[in-house]
Amino acid sequence: LDLTYLARHGTKIRGEIELGGMGHAFLARRVITSPKARRVIVQLSHDDPLRMRVNGREIYRGGGSNGFVTHRVPVKLDAGDNEVIVQLTNFFNVNFNWAGFALRLLE
């Protein structure tokens, strides 16, 4: 799941006139089907505050940074369908806006 350029990386804006003054919240949802219960590692990269949930359990929460950072996060998958939700918050950067993350299953 690669949403690195989710909001058109580097979109030029006229500040709060166009965005409403509160920044943005983005939500991505994906279902991963696993043949059995197991633990996997995901690679997660982001530069804005982000929270990740799997089957309703928060497994990662990270703040913003000056540039993308990458983490390896252990994830417990149940047998069958597993709902993965990533919530990302983006705040203003003077006169432009961007948001995104990359999530990759490592095996």
URDABEL-V417692 format. One record per helix or strand. SS is the DSSP state (2 for helix, 1 for strand). FROM is the first residue (numbers start at 1). LEN is the number of residues. If there is no record, write none. Layout:
BEGIN
ss->{SS/SS}
from->{FROM/FROM}
len->{LEN/LEN}
END
This chain:
BEGIN
ss->{1/1/2/1/1/1/1/1/1/1/1/1}
from->{2/11/16/24/38/50/57/69/80/93/96/101}
len->{2/2/4/11/9/5/6/9/11/1/2/6}
END
